[in-house]
Amino acid sequence: AGTGTAQPVPAKPQDGKDKGNVDTAQNSGDAVQKGDNAGKPDYSAVGLKSVSGKDKPLTEPLAVTVPLPADNSPAVVTVGDATSIGGKVSPSDIWAQSETALNIGGKLRMAEPELDKDGQPVASKVAREADKVILQNVNIHNLMDRVNTLVSDMKVVGINIGTQTTAGTGTSVDAPKNANIILDNVNVTVDNGNSPGATAIKLAGDSNHIQAKGGVIDAGEGYSANALNITGSNNIVDFSGSTLKGDIKSGGYYYDITSPENNTVNLKASNLTGNAIATTGALKLALDGSAWTGGSGWNSPDVSLSNNS
């Protein structure tokens, strides 16, 4: 499988889609391995600890870019350590005082079906699995309130997801049935002080299927704080057993003018404390056995409730 490229990218523009790698200097060092794996990105707990800490936060985003393998293997980029067989967890921390803490970009190819002699897909068989990004047991902190900054209009972001899901030909597609971005026990905490618009997760890419299992997504106490802000289109986001503190928003105006289309957010056994807003973007919000403390008002998404939500 391919591996990602770890290098920081400029904080702007964070509203657009990912356009590839940009070489800039990393303030706190590069998350790269040594020895036989020299030069390759190291997103393990040890590798992430080497590039940031509570006392040495990142001042530019840590960039994770999905590569295109030279062969026909799937690209699988993993950030953080998996839970061991015995249930032991080695959590990773990413500390930042920047506009964005973690930027995920690149193209995610869908699975390539196996073809028969007539060139038709063979049922349940694939020639290449889908590309994936997996974040596991990671705590992300972007706390700009600790910085005496003159940039009062900065919109702090925890994770910016700018990936584009494509078919084998590179053409755009609908979000895949199976998730291609996994957030497994990922906690995001952002704090923009008194400035509005802090966002824990910003989804700027198109046609992604994100599956979040557990985790606390906390956008802070500021005005217009977003647990999830979707500016891309044709995305599916599934939360299972998660806690979201902040608004879920699709589209925006004033300082964040976007018109996303065809996005779906599913909450299962989860908690949402905040509003659900579809200002200029089409959004479906489905709650299954979940609690919602908030409202929607004039800009309501298409909401469905089930299992005592």
C-alpha positions in Angstrom: 0.0 0.0 0.0 1.1 3.6 -0.6 2.0 6.0 2.2 1.2 9.6 2.7 3.3 12.7 2.5 3.8 14.6 5.7 4.6 18.3 5.2 2.9 21.5 6.3 0.9 23.6 3.9 0.1 27.3 4.0 -2.9 28.1 6.2 -4.7 29.7 3.2 -6.7 28.9 1.2 -8.5 26.5 3.6 -11.9 27.1 2.0 -11.0 25.5 -1.4 -10.2 22.0 -2.4 -6.8 20.4 -2.0 -4.5 21.1 -5.0 -1.6 18.9 -4.0 1.6 19.3 -2.0 3.2 22.7 -1.2 6.7 22.7 0.1 7.2 24.9 3.2 9.4 24.7 6.2 8.0 22.8 9.3 8.5 24.9 12.4 8.7 21.9 14.8 10.4 19.3 12.5 9.2 16.8 10.0 7.2 13.7 11.0 9.5 11.3 9.2 11.0 8.0 10.0 14.7 7.2 10.4 16.8 4.2 9.5 15.4 1.9 6.8 12.3 4.0 6.4 14.2 7.3 6.2 12.2 10.0 4.4 8.8 8.2 4.8 6.1 9.9 6.9 5.6 8.6 10.4 2.1 9.3 11.7 2.5 7.0 14.7 2.1 8.3 18.2 5.9 8.5 18.4 6.1 10.3 15.1 3.4 12.8 15.9 5.0 13.5 19.3 8.2 14.5 17.6 6.5 17.3 15.6 4.2 18.9 18.2 3.5 19.1 21.9 1.5 21.2 24.4 4.6 23.4 24.9 5.6 23.4 21.2 2.4 23.6 19.1 2.4 23.7 15.3 2.1 27.2 13.8 1.3 25.8 10.4 -0.9 22.9 9.4 0.3 19.3 9.5 -0.5 18.1 6.0 -1.5 14.5 5.2 -1.7 14.0 1.4 -3.0 10.8 -0.1 -0.3 9.6 -2.6 -0.8 7.8 -5.9 1.1 4.5 -5.7 3.3 3.6 -8.6 1.6 0.2 -8.8 -2.0 -0.7 -8.7 -2.2 -1.1 -4.9 -4.5 1.0 -2.8 -3.2 4.0 -0.9 -3.9 3.6 2.8 -2.8 6.5 5.0 -2.9 5.8 8.8 -2.5 8.5 11.4 -2.1 7.4 15.0 -1.8 4.0 16.6 -4.4 1.2 16.5 -5.8 -0.3 19.7 -3.8 -3.4 20.6 -5.4 -6.9 20.9 -5.4 -6.5 24.6 -7.4 -3.2 24.4 -4.4 -1.0 25.2 -4.5 2.4 23.5 -1.5 4.6 22.8 -3.2 8.0 22.1 -1.6 10.5 19.8 -1.8 14.3 20.2 -1.5 17.0 17.6 -1.1 20.4 19.2 -1.5 23.6 17.1 -1.9 27.3 17.4 -2.6 27.9 13.7 -5.5 28.5 11.4 -5.7 24.7 10.7 -4.2 22.0 12.8 -4.5 19.0 10.4 -5.0 19.3 6.6 -6.0 16.1 4.7 -5.9 16.3 0.9 -5.4 14.4 -2.3 -7.6 12.1 -4.4 -9.2 8.9 -3.0 -9.9 6.3 -5.7 -12.9 4.1 -5.5 -12.4 0.3 -5.6 -11.6 -1.0 -9.0 -13.9 -4.0 -9.9 -12.6 -7.2 -11.4 -13.7 -7.6 -15.0 -14.7 -10.7 -16.8 -13.6 -11.6 -20.4 -16.3 -9.4 -21.8 -15.2 -6.4 -19.8 -18.1 -6.5 -17.3 -17.6 -6.2 -13.5 -17.6 -9.5 -11.6 -20.0 -9.4 -8.7 -18.3 -9.0 -5.3 -14.8 -9.1 -6.7 -12.3 -6.2 -6.9 -9.0 -5.8 -8.7 -8.0 -3.1 -6.3 -9.4 -2.0 -3.0 -10.4 1.6 -2.4 -8.0 4.2 -1.1 -8.5 5.1 2.5 -7.4 7.6 5.2 -7.6 6.3 8.8 -7.2 8.4 11.9 -7.2 6.4 15.1 -6.9 7.3 18.7 -5.9 10.9 18.0 -6.5 14.0 20.0 -6.3 17.2 18.0 -6.0 20.6 19.8 -6.1 24.0 18.1 -6.2 26.6 20.8 -5.7 30.0 19.3 -7.1 31.8 22.3 -3.7 31.2 23.9 -2.0 33.4 21.3 -1.9 37.2 21.4 -2.8 37.6 17.7 -3.9 40.6 15.7 -5.8 38.4 13.2 -9.2 38.8 14.8 -11.0 37.4 11.8 -9.1 34.1 11.7 -11.4 31.1 11.6 -9.7 28.3 13.5 -10.1 24.8 12.2 -9.2 21.4 13.8 -9.3 19.1 10.8 -9.7 20.4 7.2 -10.7 17.5 4.9 -10.2 18.5 1.2 -10.0 15.0 -0.4 -11.8 14.2 -3.6 -13.2 10.8 -4.2 -12.8 9.7 -7.9 -13.5 6.8 -10.1 -10.5 5.0 -11.8 -10.6 7.4 -14.7 -10.3 10.4 -12.3 -13.9 11.6 -12.8 -16.0 12.7 -9.9 -18.5 10.3 -8.4 -21.1 10.0 -5.7 -19.8 9.2 -2.2 -18.9 5.5 -2.0 -21.1 3.0 -0.1 -18.3 2.0 2.2 -16.4 4.7 4.1 -13.1 5.8 2.7 -12.2 8.2 5.6 -12.3 6.6 9.1 -12.1 8.7 12.3 -11.8 6.0 15.1 -11.8 7.5 18.6 -10.7 10.9 17.3 -11.2 13.9 19.6 -11.1 17.4 18.3 -10.9 20.6 20.5 -10.7 24.1 19.0 -10.9 27.4 20.7 -11.1 30.7 18.8 -11.4 32.9 21.9 -14.0 35.6 21.3 -13.8 35.4 17.5 -16.6 33.7 15.6 -16.5 30.8 13.2 -14.3 28.2 14.9 -14.7 24.8 13.3 -13.7 21.4 14.6 -14.1 19.6 11.3 -14.3 21.3 8.0 -15.3 19.2 5.0 -14.2 21.1 1.9 -13.8 18.1 -0.4 -16.4 16.3 -2.5 -17.8 12.7 -2.7 -16.2 11.5 0.6 -17.8 9.0 2.9 -16.6 9.7 6.5 -17.2 7.3 9.4 -16.6 8.6 12.8 -16.7 6.1 15.7 -16.7 7.6 19.2 -14.9 10.7 20.0 -15.8 14.2 21.2 -15.9 17.0 18.5 -15.8 20.3 20.4 -15.9 23.6 18.6 -15.7 25.8 21.7 -18.0 28.4 23.1 -17.7 31.2 20.5 -20.4 32.5 18.3 -21.1 30.4 15.2 -18.9 27.6 16.4 -19.2 24.6 14.1 -18.6 21.0 15.1 -19.0 20.2 11.4 -18.9 22.7 8.5 -19.5 21.2 5.1 -18.5 23.4 2.1 -18.1 20.5 -0.4 -20.8 18.5 -2.1 -22.0 14.9 -2.4 -20.6 13.8 1.0 -21.8 11.3 3.6 -20.8 11.7 7.2 -21.7 9.0 9.7 -21.2 9.5 13.5 -21.6 6.5 15.8 -21.4 7.0 19.5 -20.0 10.5 19.1 -20.5 13.7 21.0 -20.7 16.9 18.9 -20.5 20.3 20.6 -21.3 23.0 18.1 -23.4 23.5 15.0 -23.6 21.2 11.9 -23.6 23.6 8.9 -23.9 23.2 5.2 -23.2 26.3 3.2 -22.7 29.8 4.5 -22.7 33.5 3.8 -21.0 36.7 4.9 -17.4 35.4 5.7 -18.0 31.9 4.4 -19.9 32.0 1.1 -20.4 28.5 -0.3 -23.2 26.5 -1.9 -22.7 22.8 -1.3 -25.2 20.2 -2.6 -26.3 16.7 -1.7 -24.7 16.2 1.7 -26.0 13.7 4.3 -25.1 13.5 8.0 -26.2 10.5 10.0 -26.1 10.4 13.9 -26.4 7.0 15.5 -26.3 6.8 19.3 -24.7 10.2 19.3 -25.2 13.6 21.0 -25.5 16.9 19.2 -25.4 20.1 21.2 -25.8 22.9 18.7 -27.9 23.9 15.7 -28.3 22.3 12.3 -28.1 24.9 9.6 -28.4 24.6 5.8 -28.0 28.2 4.8 -27.3 27.8 1.1 -26.5 24.1 0.9 -28.7 21.0 0.6 -28.4 18.9 3.7 -30.0 15.8 5.1 -29.7 15.1 8.8 -30.8 11.7 10.2 -30.8 11.0 13.9 -31.0 7.3 15.0 -31.2 6.8 18.8 -29.5 10.2 19.3 -30.1 13.3 21.4 -30.2 16.8 19.9 -30.1 19.9 22.0 -30.5 22.8 19.5 -32.6 24.0 16.6 -32.7 24.8 13.0 -34.9 27.8 12.3 -35.5 29.2 8.9 -32.5 27.4 7.3 -33.5 23.9 8.4 -32.0 20.8 6.8 -34.1 17.9 5.9 -34.4 16.2 9.3 -35.5 12.6 10.1 -35.8 11.1 13.6 -35.9 7.4 14.6 -35.5 5.2 17.6 -36.5 7.8 20.2 -34.3 10.5 18.9 
